[in-house]
Each structure stands twice: as C-alpha cells, then as structure tokens.
Amino acid sequence: EAFLNALSGEGFDTSREHVRDAIRHRLLAVDQRRRSEEEAQRGRPTTWRAREALRTFESLRPSLIEAVEASTAEGDTPEARSAYLRSAKALGVDVSEPAVSGRIHALYDLHVDLMAERAAMDPVAARRQRALRVLFHGSVHMDLSNRRTLERLERGLPGFEDLIAAVLDDADGRIEPAHEALILTYLERRGLEVNTPELRPRVMACAGVLAAELGLISPSEVPRLAPGIVLSDDRIEEIVDELKQLAASFRSTPVGSAPAAPSEAPVERDGRHRRVDGARSMVDRADDVLARLLEDR
C-alpha cells in the first residue's frame, strides 16, 4: 500500500481503486515473468519453441553484443535498454520466450559491466575522466547557460585534448599567460563563452590536468581551482581596504599616549590585556601580510 501511495507523486491516480488493481496486476505479472525467466535459465528448454528460440539467440549473439555497444553509446540508461530490446526483436530474437528473455537481459548487463571495466583500464578514458571531474567540480551550483557550455566542452573533449597538445607543445614545463590566451581565444571562436570568472578557472584547470597527463607540463604547475568563492578584482580591492581599516583600528597604542586609568582588579586586568595584546599582534601580522601582497601586485 505504501508503494501504491508513493506512485501518486509520479502521476498515477492511485485514489481510484481500478487504477490500484491494474498496478497490482501488472506487478504480479512482472514478478511471475521474472520467476519463469530464472527457472528457465537454471533448467533446460522443454519445448520445441524454447529450443528454437535459444538456437536463434545463440546464433545472433555477436549481433546482440554489437547492439549493446550501440545502444549504450550515451550511457547505461532505461532508454538504452529499451533500444537494445528493440534491436533484439528486429534481429528475430523471440524475447517473449522466458528461456530467452532472461538471457537477453543477462547479456546486456554482462557487457555493460565489461565495457565499464575496459573503460576503467583504458588510460585515455581515465585521463579524460580525471579532467572532467575537475571541469564539473561544484558545477551543480552554476546557472544553466554555464553548465551547457561545460557540457559542450565535454562532448568535444578529444578535440580540446588536441588543442592542449598543439598549444603547449613548446611549453617550458608550465602554462604561460600567452598559452592561456591562445586556448581561451580558440574556444571562444568555436562559440564557447569560457572567458568568464566562473568558467575560466575550470577550463584552465582541466587543461592543466590534460597537459600534465600528456607530459607537457609539470604536475606542480597544474592550475588549481579556488576552494572558496571566486571574487572579481573590484570586490577583492574592497575586501583588502576593509581588512586594512580593521587592522588599523586594532593597532597597538602609539608611543606617548596616556594609558587609560585602571579600574579593574590587577589580575583581571593583566589577563584581559594579554588577550587583547595577543589579538592585536595577530591582526598586526595580518596587516603586514596584506601590505606585502599589495606590494607584489
């Protein structure tokens, strides 16, 4: 009953009794078919039709394997399995025979697993998978247009790999600004708007992973994705100014200024002063770091 009630969220009008009865009947039929397929797989065919269906299945096994590879080109999805079953019917396989239908699905599952194992062992596929993990890291929070741009780049990843190899062929172990400009300009000419604060770091980090895997740059020179929020230059300047003002407000009392008259017990005052002095010392060090950063810019 809980399962039937949950189907209401999927568009089924389970408030009507005849709808619930139809769903129950369908579930029982599917369960019975599954049991028949399991029994047929464990035993030998007992009818002429079952033997002929199995003979046809075995003779068409190579074509069925090709159908698995063709239908799963875009991934293992319910649509892929349905396309595979349609191909099996078109080849002449009797998928209604329990002795065959179970083997049809088992063949599909087996070769999907085998293809996944082959992809995991393929160094090219593994390299591209690592690059895609960097490219799509945290992309669930991006807007739709940026995600579509990343998906277009994913579909053209082999070409992007060739671009990286061509641009960085003479790289001296690192990606220079000129290389980055060439890569981004080429992608923009191909209609990919990647030269934005949101996408540029991802694209260059992905390019760095591919370049390091191809031996064009040192792994230590791979551009890193910022762990936090990416800010514009204007916003960075504002934050730096605010931090400088905060540091100035916490600076130690200048020499020659009269200290405030003591109003607390000596022990309490000394402990509080030590904490305040420690905080001021840390802020002073932060201010010095900011000053050096601004000098380097």
C-alpha positions in Angstrom: 0.0 0.0 0.0 2.8 2.4 0.8 4.3 1.7 -2.7 1.0 2.4 -4.3 0.6 5.6 -2.4 4.1 6.7 -3.4 3.1 6.3 -7.1 0.7 9.3 -6.8 3.8 11.5 -6.8 4.7 10.0 -10.2 1.5 11.0 -11.9 -0.6 7.9 -11.1 -4.2 8.5 -9.9 -4.0 5.9 -7.1 -7.1 7.3 -5.4 -9.1 5.2 -7.8 -9.5 1.5 -7.0 -9.4 0.3 -10.5 -6.0 2.0 -11.0 -4.6 0.4 -7.9 -5.9 -3.0 -9.1 -4.3 -2.5 -12.5 -0.9 -1.7 -10.9 -1.2 -4.8 -8.6 -2.0 -7.0 -11.6 1.0 -5.6 -13.5 3.4 -6.1 -10.6 2.2 -9.7 -10.2 2.7 -10.4 -13.9 6.2 -8.9 -13.9 7.1 -11.0 -10.8 5.7 -14.1 -12.4 7.7 -13.4 -15.6 10.9 -12.9 -13.5 10.4 -16.2 -11.8 9.8 -18.0 -15.1 13.0 -16.5 -16.6 15.0 -17.6 -13.5 13.7 -21.1 -13.7 14.3 -21.3 -17.5 17.9 -20.1 -17.0 18.5 -22.8 -14.4 16.9 -25.6 -16.4 17.0 -26.9 -19.9 14.3 -25.9 -22.5 11.5 -28.4 -22.5 9.6 -27.3 -25.6 10.4 -27.1 -29.3 9.7 -23.4 -29.4 12.1 -22.8 -26.4 14.8 -24.8 -28.1 14.4 -22.9 -31.4 14.4 -19.6 -29.6 17.6 -20.5 -27.8 19.2 -21.6 -31.0 18.3 -18.3 -32.7 19.6 -16.4 -29.7 23.0 -18.2 -29.7 23.4 -17.7 -33.4 22.7 -14.0 -33.1 24.9 -13.4 -30.0 27.6 -11.4 -31.9 25.0 -9.1 -33.4 23.4 -8.7 -30.0 26.7 -7.7 -28.4 27.1 -5.0 -31.2 23.5 -3.9 -30.3 24.5 -3.5 -26.6 27.5 -1.3 -27.6 25.4 0.8 -30.0 22.6 1.3 -27.6 24.8 2.3 -24.6 26.9 4.8 -26.6 25.3 7.6 -24.5 25.4 5.6 -21.2 23.5 2.9 -19.4 20.0 4.3 -19.2 16.5 2.8 -19.4 16.3 4.2 -22.9 19.4 2.3 -23.8 18.0 -1.0 -22.6 14.8 -0.4 -24.5 16.7 0.4 -27.6 18.7 -2.9 -27.1 15.5 -4.9 -26.8 14.0 -3.3 -29.9 17.2 -4.3 -31.8 16.9 -7.8 -30.5 13.3 -8.1 -31.8 14.4 -6.6 -35.1 17.1 -9.3 -35.4 14.4 -12.0 -34.9 15.0 -13.0 -31.3 11.9 -14.2 -29.5 12.0 -12.0 -26.4 8.6 -13.3 -25.2 10.1 -16.8 -24.5 11.1 -16.9 -20.8 14.1 -19.1 -21.7 15.4 -16.3 -23.9 14.2 -13.1 -22.3 16.3 -13.7 -19.2 19.4 -14.4 -21.2 18.8 -11.3 -23.3 18.9 -9.1 -20.2 21.8 -11.1 -18.7 23.8 -10.5 -21.9 23.1 -6.8 -21.7 24.1 -6.5 -18.0 27.3 -8.6 -18.6 28.6 -6.5 -21.5 27.7 -3.2 -19.8 29.9 -4.3 -16.9 32.6 -5.5 -19.2 32.6 -2.1 -21.1 32.8 -0.3 -17.8 35.8 -2.4 -16.8 37.5 -1.8 -20.1 36.9 2.0 -19.8 38.4 2.0 -16.3 41.6 0.2 -17.6 41.9 2.5 -20.6 44.5 5.2 -19.8 42.9 7.6 -22.3 39.5 7.3 -20.7 40.9 7.5 -17.2 42.8 10.7 -18.1 39.7 12.3 -19.6 37.6 11.2 -16.6 40.0 13.0 -14.2 39.9 16.1 -16.3 36.1 16.1 -16.4 36.0 15.7 -12.6 37.9 19.0 -12.3 35.8 20.7 -15.0 32.5 19.8 -13.4 33.6 20.2 -9.7 30.7 22.0 -7.9 29.0 22.8 -11.2 25.6 21.9 -9.7 25.5 25.4 -8.3 26.1 27.1 -11.7 23.5 28.6 -13.9 22.1 26.7 -16.8 24.0 28.6 -19.6 27.4 27.9 -17.9 26.5 24.2 -17.4 25.6 23.9 -21.1 28.9 25.4 -22.0 30.7 22.8 -19.9 28.7 20.0 -21.5 29.6 21.2 -25.0 33.2 21.2 -23.9 32.8 17.7 -22.5 31.4 16.4 -25.8 34.4 17.9 -27.7 37.0 16.8 -25.1 39.1 14.8 -27.7 39.4 18.0 -29.8 40.2 20.0 -26.6 42.9 17.5 -25.8 44.4 18.0 -29.3 44.3 21.8 -28.8 46.2 21.5 -25.5 48.8 19.3 -27.1 49.3 21.8 -30.0 49.4 24.9 -27.9 51.7 23.5 -25.2 54.0 21.6 -27.5 56.8 24.2 -26.8 55.8 24.9 -23.2 58.7 25.0 -20.8 57.0 22.9 -18.2 54.3 25.4 -17.4 51.3 27.2 -18.8 52.2 30.8 -19.5 49.7 33.6 -19.9 50.2 33.5 -23.7 49.2 29.8 -23.8 46.1 30.6 -21.7 45.1 33.4 -24.0 45.5 31.1 -27.1 43.4 28.4 -25.5 40.6 30.7 -24.4 40.6 32.6 -27.7 40.3 29.4 -29.8 37.4 28.1 -27.6 35.6 31.4 -27.9 36.0 31.3 -31.7 34.3 27.9 -31.6 31.3 29.5 -29.8 32.2 28.5 -26.2 31.9 31.5 -23.9 34.6 30.3 -21.4 36.5 33.6 -20.7 34.4 34.4 -17.6 35.3 34.5 -13.9 33.1 31.3 -13.4 34.4 29.2 -16.3 37.9 30.4 -17.0 39.5 28.8 -13.8 37.7 25.5 -14.5 38.7 25.3 -18.2 42.4 26.1 -17.4 42.4 23.6 -14.5 41.0 21.0 -16.9 43.6 21.9 -19.5 46.3 21.6 -16.8 45.3 18.1 -15.9 45.3 17.0 -19.5 48.7 18.7 -20.1 50.2 17.1 -17.0 48.9 13.7 -18.1 50.4 14.2 -21.6 53.8 15.1 -20.1 53.7 18.7 -21.4 53.9 20.4 -18.0 55.0 19.5 -14.5 52.2 18.3 -12.3 53.0 21.0 -9.8 52.2 23.6 -12.4 48.6 22.5 -12.9 46.3 25.5 -12.3 44.3 25.0 -9.1 40.6 25.7 -8.6 39.9 28.2 -5.8 38.4 26.3 -2.8 36.1 29.2 -2.0 34.1 31.9 -3.7 35.7 33.4 -6.8 35.6 37.2 -6.5 36.1 40.0 -9.0 39.1 42.3 -8.8 37.0 45.2 -7.6 35.5 43.1 -4.9 39.0 42.0 -3.8 40.1 45.6 -3.6 37.1 46.4 -1.3 37.9 43.5 1.0 41.5 44.4 1.2 40.6 48.0 2.1 38.2 46.8 4.8 40.8 44.5 6.3 43.3 47.3 6.4 40.9 49.6 8.2 40.2 46.8 10.7 43.9 46.2 11.2 44.5 49.9 11.8 41.7 50.0 14.4 43.4 47.2 16.3 46.9 48.6 16.2 48.8 49.0 19.4 48.6 52.3 21.3 51.1 54.8 19.8 54.1 55.8 21.9 53.4 58.9 24.1 49.7 58.3 24.5 48.5 58.1 28.1 47.0 54.7 29.0 43.5 54.6 30.5 43.2 54.7 34.2 43.0 51.2 35.8 39.5 50.4 37.1 39.6 46.6 37.5 41.4 44.2 39.7 45.1 43.8 38.8 44.8 40.0 38.0 41.7 40.5 35.8 43.3 43.5 34.0 46.5 41.7 33.3 44.7 38.6 31.8 42.5 40.8 29.7 45.4 42.9 28.5 47.3 39.8 27.5 44.4 38.5 25.4 43.9 41.9 23.8 47.6 42.3 23.1 47.7 38.8 21.5 44.7 39.7 19.3 46.4 42.9 18.2 49.6 41.1 17.5 47.8 38.6 15.2 46.0 41.5 13.4 49.2 43.4 13.0 50.8 40.3 11.4 47.8 40.0 9.0 48.2 43.7 8.1 51.8 43.1 7.3 50.9 40.2 5.1 48.3 42.3 3.2 50.9 45.1 2.8 53.3 42.6 1.2 50.6 41.2 -1.1 49.7 44.7 -2.3 53.3 45.5 -3.0 53.6 42.3 -5.1 50.6 43.1 -7.2 
